[in-house]
Amino acid sequence: MTEPQPKDLKRQIGLWSAVAIVIGTTIGSGIFRSPAGIADKLPGPIPLAIVWVAGGLLALCGALSFSELASAFPRTGGIFVFIKEGFGRLPAFLFGWAEVTVIRAAAVGAIATTFAEYFLRVIGVDPVEYARYVAAAAIIVMGTVNILGVRWGTLVLNVTTVAKYGALIFIIIIAMALGLPETGGHYTPALPEGSISIGAFGLALVSALWAYDGYADLSYASGEVKDPERTLPRALIGGTCAVVLIYLLANIAYLAVIPVEEMRRSPLVAADVAERVLGAPGVVFIGVTVMLSTWGTLTGSLFTSPRIFFAMAQEKLFFRAVASVHPQFGTPHVAIGINIVLGVVFVLLRTFEQLADAFVTAILPFYALGVAALFVVRRREGYAPAFRVPLYPIVPLLFVASALYLLSNALIDASSRVPTAITLGIVLLGVPVYYLTVGRAFRKSG
């Protein structure tokens, strides 16, 4: 059951560009920054491997579930559309509200901050003083590029995706070829005493999911994908598998060069590995790689996420003007402009850690709700998606249960309880906002 796509956004994204969006929006700063935090919580090779595998499996469960939903409802908005189809207008509005108030600005801000830090290091400037302003400038520049047309945004994504994936492959090969023969690898003791606990594993998994996040972003631009019933599942699943593979290999390569104890004190572990095997040129190489990586991710996020605001406006859940399409460039320029403004405000006011934690906390319940929509729409007569999730209902159930576990773990843990509660409180504030605004207008019109 495929519903017609609004005519004002052209389908011009092919398979390769769709795969590039999945890989390009997923591989950002996470694989370069998250290993240190994960190693600090789980200081052992086996616990590290387990959390990265678990994160990859959850990402794949999510990608498989969203592939079915995207093939059935290939419309602009992605998860917003899935939630609306499964649970109605209020939950869909809450997702859009969370995107506006927390999720998207936090994601854009965190990505841009990492880009700015590495950019300033490469050119020899102290990042502490100027990183926020460079990050804000990067958001403005790439947001403008996305306003100028789909072709420009996807071109940047295609180029940076090839560059970052190739650079990670290079790091892996060099670390295994030069580092492993010298050190023999730091894979023992495989399970040090006290290196794993349920609470620490949950917090580490949140960090891993930050690195894996991005696989669902393509669905937001479903209305612009060519032959969506076939292209969307292929791109979502293929791109996610490519990311999981490169992440696992990267962590194996890191441990080939440096031990876990050193990794947990190394916020820029990839740079330390490259320096160990290549010297000073390795640090420069990693700096440029992370710049390209985060630049591409920033481009992808500013390309896909405004489509949520656009879809909300089309459903009369946001200001009507946000559904405007630029007459010359054919892009949702007002929605992109909103994302630019929110991203700049967040990046000037909050730190990277605050942005990343707020993003993961706010997005998890809606990922779970989007996947859970499968259980509702599958019961409808005439439901005939082009792709069906294998091992249903195990795959979507595993994803939903894991998301709920991570949220409850964050609320229980003392260090994350207050920021998690604040973030969820902002999201729930959308309920009275809905009933006082668009909900009242919808009831009157009905």
C-alpha positions, -999 to +999 in steps of 0.1 A: +000+000+000+020+029-013+005+064-009+012+091-036+041+115-030+034+152-031+043+165-065+064+195-053+095+175-044+111+157-073+125+121-071+161+126-080+181+105-055+195+073-070+208+042-053+244+053-049+234+087-035+210+069-012+237+046+001+260+076+005+234+094+026+232+063+049+269+059+053+277+096+051+253+106+079+263+077+101+301+078+100+308+111+116+326+118+148+315+087+167+341+062+156+368+087+164+355+099+197+332+072+212+359+044+217+375+063+246+342+067+265+332+031+258+366+017+269+364+038+301+331+021+310+341-014+297+379-017+300+384-051+283+387-064+247+357-087+249+333-062+266+344-036+240+337-061+212+303-071+227+291-035+229+301-027+193+285-059+180+254-052+201+252-016+188+256-029+152+229-055+156+205-029+170+213-006+142+206-034+117+173-043+134+163-007+131+174-005+095+155-036+086+123-024+103+125+011+087+132-006+053+098-023+054+081+009+065+099+031+040+090+007+012+053+008+023+052+046+029+079+062+007+070+098+016+089+128+028+092+127+066+103+091+073+099+083+110+073+111+113+052+094+086+057+059+102+046+072+136+016+090+122+005+059+102+008+037+132-003+059+161-019+091+149-013+128+149-003+135+185+026+110+187+038+122+152+036+158+164+056+149+195+084+135+173+084+167+152+083+188+184+113+169+198+131+173+165+125+211+166+133+216+203+161+191+210+170+163+185+180+179+153+197+210+166+216+189+191+228+165+164+238+193+140+256+212+168+275+181+180+287+173+145+296+208+137+315+212+170+337+181+162+344+195+127+354+228+141+377+213+167+396+193+141+397+221+116+413+245+140+438+219+152+449+212+116+455+249+109+472+253+143+447+274+162+435+267+197+400+252+193+388+262+228+383+298+220+370+297+185+354+262+180+318+274+186+320+302+160+336+280+134+309+254+140+282+280+136+298+291+103+299+255+091+262+250+098+254+282+079+276+273+049+263+237+045+227+246+051+230+272+023+245+245+000+215+223+007+191+251-001+208+256-035+197+222-046+196+184-040+224+179-066+249+200-046+240+184-013+243+149-026+275+157-045+292+168-012+279+137+005+291+113-023+326+128-023+330+129+015+316+094+020+341+079-004+369+098+013+360+090+049+353+053+042+385+050+023+405+067+050+391+043+076+401+014+055+436+029+052+439+033+090+428-003+095+453-017+070+482+004+083+474-004+120+472-042+112+502-042+089+526-020+109+512-020+145+502-056+150+536-071+141+553-048+166+529-051+195+513-085+189+480-068+196+465-059+230+438-085+231+446-101+264+435-103+291+403-106+271+380-102+301+397-084+330+380-087+363+354-060+368+354-049+332+317-054+326+285-047+344+249-043+333+247-006+342+281+003+326+271-018+295+239+002+290+258+035+292+285+023+269+258+011+244+244+046+243+278+059+232+280+031+206+245+040+193+256+076+189+283+064+166+259+041+147+231+067+144+223+080+110+209+049+093+174+062+095+180+096+081+176+085+045+139+078+053+133+115+059+140+122+022+121+091+010+099+114-012+129+123-033+143+088-038+139+072-073+122+038-074+117+040-036+102+006-030+134-010-042+160+017-035+152+025+001+155-011+015+187-017-005+203+016+006+192+013+043+204-023+048+235-021+026+247+011+040+241+000+076+260-033+070+289-013+055+291+009+086+289-020+111+317-038+093+341-008+092+334+000+129+342-035+141+374-036+120+384-001+132+382-012+169+402-044+162+428-022+145+429+003+174+436-026+199+463-038+176+483-007+184+473+006+218+460-012+250+425-007+265+439+013+294+455+037+270+424+038+248+402+049+278+424+080+283+425+088+246+396+110+234+411+110+200+421+074+197+423+072+159+448+101+160+469+083+187+469+051+166+479+070+134+507+088+153+520+056+167+524+039+133+530+069+110+544+096+132+534+133+129+520+129+093+495+104+108+481+130+131+476+154+102+460+126+081+435+118+109+427+154+114+418+159+078+399+126+078+377+136+107+372+170+091+359+154+059+339+128+079+321+154+101+317+178+071+299+150+052+278+141+082+268+177+088+258+180+051+237+148+054+220+159+086+211+193+071+199+176+040+176+150+055+162+164+088+145+195+074+123+172+055+107+163+088+096+199+094+084+200+057+063+169+063+049+183+095+038+215+077+021+195+050+001+177+076-008+210+092+012+202+123+036+231+118+035+266+102+022+264+066+051+284+053+075+256+063+061+234+035+072+259+009+094+247-019+119+271-035+107+279-070+142+278-085+161+252-065+132+228-057+143+225-020+123+230+012+143+262+019+122+274+048+126+241+067+163+241+060+165+277+072+149+267+105+174+239+110+203+263+104+190+288+130+184+261+156+217+245+150+236+278+154+218+286+186+225+252+202+261+252+191+267+286+207+251+277+240+259+240+247+290+217+249+296+186+227+288+162+255+255+180+264+245+180+227+253+143+221+236+131+253+205+151+246+202+138+211+204+101+220+180+105+249+154+123+228+156+102+197+154+067+213+117+067+223+108+078+188+130+052+171+111+027+193+077+042+184+086+043+147+096+006+147+066-003+168+044+011+141+051-021+122+029-041+146+000-018+138+002-014+100+009-051+095-027-058+107-042-035+081-060-050+051-042-043+018-008-037+035+017-049+009+052-035+014+079-042-012+102-055+015+093-074+047+115-077+078+130-111+082+124-130+115+094-108+122+084-101+150+117-109+167+137-081+149+114-052+157+107-065+192+144-067+200+149-031+188+120-018+209+130-037+240+166-025+237+155+012+233+133+009+264+161-007+284+185+021+274+161+048+284+153+032+318+191+026+324+197+063+318+170+073+342+183+049+369+220+059+366+228+088+389+252+106+366+227+108+337+193+109+356+189+147+357+199+155+321+178+126+309+147+137+329+151+173+316+153+162+280+123+139+283+104+167+301+110+190+271+097+163+248+066+158+269+059+195+270+048+190+234+016+174+247+000+206+260+015+225+231-003+202+207-037+204+224-034+242+227-024+248+191-027+224+162-049+199+180-075+225+187-074+238+151-077+202+138-108+195+159-124+227+147-117+219+111-130+184+115 
